[in-house]
């Protein structure tokens, strides 16, 4: 929010463009409070977006908590707010907004990515560029959290990279020019399909097969099949219910799921070791000796798995501080 407040403070009420904003915050956040906070620092007319709002110059529309903000109708554009599937695990997602705006407005769109973590906004900027629009990124060296700007710069042919205090004047300069003719714009068919899926909330396999091919991966959100999308430079995946991921996010998500699975495996092995110990104590003789061998073998596996999890990877175990054996 501090970066967003600083940006909107630079924008005058006479701005010849509408400003649509996606800010990541908790689903139970007070959207109206955030709008009032922005309004205290800008001359723009600030609103919490609701479906059906006509999109007007000099007005800021903030995506509500836990809702995507989309754009519809090129002739008389208006906002469309929906609780559709998350994209890169975000709702609202700026990629969803950028795609919708790019399909509706084509070259009249200026996409801006500010400070932020992870990868949201990268695919969206590419959508805008493919439709003839302009991509702007906050200088990563000027960003409190440089991950989003850096990822965008690595993957998209960005037009402008500027520090935060220069973004307002730049946007004024860009929007003062002649508004590009959007009536004859050639919008890529795959983006039209994706925008339609987002508007309908849930797609189907036929929709996704038009823009990608199925791969042996599963959606981390719903467990369905994933399709690898075949267009654009940013590698992305989508399931037929609408969840969408960049490859970078999907890799991070699978790493997290793998770690959780290994912790569960460690717990189960320790419980099995405890049960065998109790059985060996209660049942003397040869059977107890056999149980002791099994317990010792389990201890070795538990120690290896614990060391792997605590050190991050097996290769780094020798460099890490030694772990005491489990006993």
N, C-alpha and C positions, 0 to 999 in steps of 0.2 A: 504493500500500500504506500509506503513512503515515496518510492520511485513514481508510482502512478499519480500521487498527489502533486509531486514536483512537475510532472509532465503537463497535467491538465491546467496547472496554474499558468502555464505559458500560452494557453490557447484562448483567443478572444471570442466573444459572442458572435463576431462577424465572420467566423471561420466558414468557408464555403463548402463544408463537408459535415456529415454526421460522424460521431465518434462512438463506436461500439466496443465495449470493453469486457474481457473475460479476466477475472481475478480468481485465483485458486483460494478458496476458504472452506471452512467446515460446513457440512450440509445444514447444520442447525444455526448458522450465522444469521445475524439480523441484517438483511440486505438493505433495508431502509436506512439503518444507521450508517452503513457504508456510503450510501448515496448522499446523505446529509454531510458526511465528512468531506466528500469530494466537492460538494456544492460550496462549502465554505472557502474553497481555494481557487475557484474558477468562475469565469463569466458565462460558461456554457450552461444551458438548461439541463440539469442532471435528473435522470429518471431511472427507476428500477424497471427493467423491460418487462412488458406483459405482451402476450400474443395479440396482434392486431394493431399495435402502435404504428402509425405512419412514420417513416424514417425521414427526418427533417434536418437540414443543415443547422449548425450551431447547437445541436442537442447531443448529449451524452447518454447512452443507453448501457446500463450495467447488467450483465447476466445475473439472474437471481441465483441464490445458493441451490446447488443440486439440480440445476436445470441448464440445458444447452440453449444458447441464443443463436438463432438462425435467421436468415433473410429470405423473403419470398417476393415474387412479382417485380419484374424489371420496370414495367411501366409505372406502377404505383406501389413502390416497395414498402413493405411493412415487416415488423418483427414477428418471429414465430418462436415461441418458448415451449420446450418439450423436455420431458424426463426420459430421453432416449438412452440407449446403451452407452456406457462409458467408452471413451477413446483414450488410450494410454492410461487407463484407470482414472481418468478425470471426468467430472461432470460438475460444472461446465468445462468444456475443452475448447481451447482456442483453435485447434485444428478444425473442429466442426464449424466454428464461426467463419474462419478464413475460407474454407471450402464453399460454404453456402454463399458468402459474399462474392467470392470469385465467380461462381457459376451465375449469379444474378447480375453482377455489375461488370464483370470482365475487366478491361483495362482501367476502369474508374476506381479500382480498389487500391488502397495503400495499406499494406500489412506491417505492423510494428511489433517487434519482440523486445521486451524489456528484461531486466534482471530476473532470474528465476532458476530453479533447480530442475534437473533431468531434461527431457527432450520435447515437451509440448511446444508447438509452434513451428518446428522445423518442417514437418510435412505440410502444414498449412501455408507456410511461405512459398513452398514449391507449388502448391495449388494456385496461388495468386500469380506467380511468375508464369505458369503454363497458360493462364488465361489473359496474359498481357499486362498484369498489374505491376505495382512497385513494391519492393521488399526493403524494409528498413530495420536495422538492428542496433540496439544500444552497444556502444563500444564495450567489449568484455572487461577491459582494464578499468572501466568506469563503473562496472556493475558490482553490486554487493554480492550477488550470486551469479557467476559468469557462465554457468553450465548451459542454460538455454541459448544465450547469444552465441557461445562458442560452437554448439552443435549446429545451429542454423548456418553459421559461416562455413563450417566444414562441408555442408551438404547442399547448399543453395547458392545460386549466383546472386548474392545480395547487392542491391543498388547503392545503399548508403549505410555507412557505419559511423555513428557519431556519438559523442557523450550526451548524457541526459540533458544537460543545460542548453544543448543546441537543437534538441529534437523539435521543440515547439516552433521556432523560426523555420526549420526545414519543412515541417508539415504545412505551415502557412504558405511557404513558397511553392511547394508542389501543388497545393489545392487552388492557388490563385490562377494557375494556368487554365487553358481551355479544357473543359471536361471532355474526355475521349468519347467518341461515338461508340456506344455499346450495342447499337441495334444490329450491326453487321459482324459482331464478334463471333469467332469460331471457338466455342467452348468444347473442350475434349469430352467425348462421349462417356468415358469412364468416370469423369468427375460428375457429370450429370447423373449417372447411375448411383454413385455414392451419395450425392446430395439427396436424391429421391429416397434412398434407404433410410437416411437420417430423419427425413421428414415423416416417413411412415412409421418410424420407431423400430419396427421389426421387419427384416427382409426375408428372403427365402433363398434356397440354394441356386435357383435359376438366376436370380439377380447377381449373386456373387460370381457365378460361373462366367458371366459376361465380361468380367474385369480381372479374373485371376484363375489360377489352377490350384486344385487341392494338393496339400502337402501332408506328410506324416507328422503333424504337430497338432496339439490340442489347445483350445482357448483356455487360458488360466482363469477366466472369469466364470465361464459356464460349462467348460469341459467338452464343447463341441469341436468339430473339425475346423481347421484353419485353411484359408486359401491365401496363397502368395499373390499379391497384386502385381500385375504385369506392366504397369505404366509408371512413368516418373523415375527419377534417380534415387529417391529415398526408398529403401527396401521396407515394405510394409506388409502386414497380414490382417485378415479380416475373417470373422466367423459369420455364418448366415443370420445370426440374431442381431448383428450390428456392432459387436465389440471390435475395436480396431487397435492395432499396435504397430509401432515402428519396431524394426529388428532390435535396436538397442534396448528399448523398453522390454521387449519380450525376453531378451537374454538376461536382463536384470531380474525379471520376474521369475524365470525358471531357476536362476541361481538361488533366489530367496526360497522358493518352494523346495529345492533340493536340500538346502540347509535345514528347513523345518522337518523334512522327512528323516534326515540323519539324526536329528535330536530325538525324534520319536523312536528310531531304531536303537539309539543309545539307551533310552529309558527302558525299552522292552528287554534288552540284553541284561541290564542291571537287575531288573525284576526277576528274570530267569535265573541269574546267578544267586540272588537271595533265596529263591525257592529251592534250588539245588542244595544250598548250604543248610537250609532247614531240614531237608530230607536226609542229608548225610548225618546230621546230628541225631535225628530220631531213629535212624536205621543203621546200626553198627554192622561190622563185618565186611565181607567182600563188596557188597553193594555200596557201602559208604566209600570204600576206596575208589570204586569206579566213579562215583559222584564227584569225588575230590579231583580226579583227573579232568572231568568235564568242567568243573569250576575253574581250575587253573587255565584251561584253554579259553574259557569265556573271559577271564580277567585280561588275557592278552588282547583279545578282540576289543574289549571295552576300552583298554588303555590306548590302543591305536586309534580308535574312532574318536575318543575324547581329545586326543592330541591333534588329530586332523581338524576337528571343529574349532578348538581353541586357537590354533595357529593359523587357520585360514586355508592352508593347503599342506600336503604332505612334504613338499620340497622344502618348505621353510621351517620344518620341525627342528632341524639341527641348529638353526640360528636362533630359535626362540628359547625362552627360559625353560629349563628342564621341568617336566611335569612328574610329580610323584606317582608311582604306580597306585592303581585303585586297589584297595584292600578292604 
